[in-house]
Amino acid sequence: MELPSTVDDIRAALPAGRQEEFEAELARFIGHWALECRPDIRDADRATFERLEQGDTSGFTAAEDLDS
């Protein structure tokens, strides 16, 4: 059995309807591993989300306020 062995080979082998899904998953995968290379950024992101989960929205602007 032969399988595609590179990202470009996988892209070429996928049916057109699945390529967009593949690109989204690939971006998510690369983003995850890129953050693993920078634990300082990953930890800062985690701290930001923890603040938001606790209801602390200081320093944030609601998206609807940006249009004003």
Phi, psi and omega per residue, in radians:
M1 nan 2.375 3.137
E2 -2.013 2.309 3.105
L3 -2.110 2.647 3.053
P4 -1.068 2.451 -3.031
S5 -2.018 0.024 3.084
T6 -2.329 2.849 3.107
V7 -1.043 -0.753 3.129
D8 -1.106 -0.669 3.103
D9 -1.137 -0.694 3.113
I10 -1.129 -0.806 3.100
R11 -0.944 -0.820 -3.082
A12 -1.152 -0.536 -3.077
A13 -1.488 -0.320 -3.090
L14 -1.313 2.523 3.004
P15 -1.154 2.635 -3.057
A16 -0.912 -0.654 -3.101
G17 -1.201 -0.263 -3.111
R18 -1.822 -0.162 -3.064
Q19 -1.132 -0.685 3.133
E20 -1.126 -0.727 3.094
E21 -1.088 -0.741 3.122
F22 -1.062 -0.790 -3.127
E23 -1.086 -0.697 3.117
A24 -1.137 -0.762 3.121
E25 -1.155 -0.674 3.122
L26 -1.111 -0.754 3.120
A27 -1.090 -0.726 3.117
R28 -1.122 -0.746 3.135
F29 -1.094 -0.849 -3.128
I30 -1.137 -0.710 3.106
G31 -1.049 -0.739 3.108
H32 -1.040 -0.868 -3.071
W33 -1.272 -0.506 3.054
A34 -1.118 -0.719 3.101
L35 -1.155 -0.520 3.085
E36 -1.120 -0.450 3.113
C37 -1.338 -0.317 -3.114
R38 -2.241 1.352 -3.120
P39 -1.045 -0.459 3.105
D40 -1.119 -0.731 3.112
I41 -1.225 -0.746 3.117
R42 -1.022 -0.773 -3.137
D43 -1.162 -0.674 3.098
A44 -1.118 -0.736 3.084
D45 -1.076 -0.776 -3.139
R46 -1.059 -0.764 3.134
A47 -1.105 -0.677 3.111
T48 -1.092 -0.811 -3.132
F49 -1.168 -0.617 3.080
E50 -1.104 -0.727 3.076
R51 -1.043 -0.801 -3.133
L52 -1.110 -0.725 3.127
E53 -1.083 -0.511 3.122
Q54 -1.490 0.011 3.087
G55 1.607 0.077 3.140
D56 -1.499 1.820 3.138
T57 -1.878 0.263 3.135
S58 -1.083 2.388 -3.140
G59 1.539 -0.032 3.134
F60 -1.889 2.628 3.066
T61 -2.062 2.268 3.099
A62 -1.125 2.461 -3.090
A63 -1.009 -0.665 -3.125
E64 -1.159 -0.394 3.104
D65 -1.322 -0.301 -3.094
L66 -1.233 -0.438 -3.102
D67 -1.390 -0.236 -3.079
S68 -1.266 nan nan
